[in-house]
């Protein structure tokens, strides 16, 4: 009886392990998926310009400053840009595309992520 029971039960135990592995890999309501975390940089809004979240803008190097433009209008300016992002803008002919992530109207600041 002992060896017969082990042989009969062995398949059941294997299936339960497989079911646990499938359950661990199945997404549910509380599963968090990793997403693209883009880096955003704060910029000061210029002349009370109206900027909206999700708006596509360009970041352009002008002299020693980096300006945020909507078409030809300057809407914001960076106080300072991290060296790696500054080098990336310079490497792309001094112009890079960006997206407005957050607008802080009271502070007069906007957060922009570079593409």
Buried (B, 14 or more C-beta within 10 A) or exposed (E): EEEEEEEEEEEEEEEEEEEEEEEEEEEEEEEEEEEEEEEBBBBEBBEEBEBEEEBEBBBBBEEEEBBBBBEEEBBBBBEEBEEEBBEBBEEEEEEBEBBBBEBEEEEBBBBBBBE
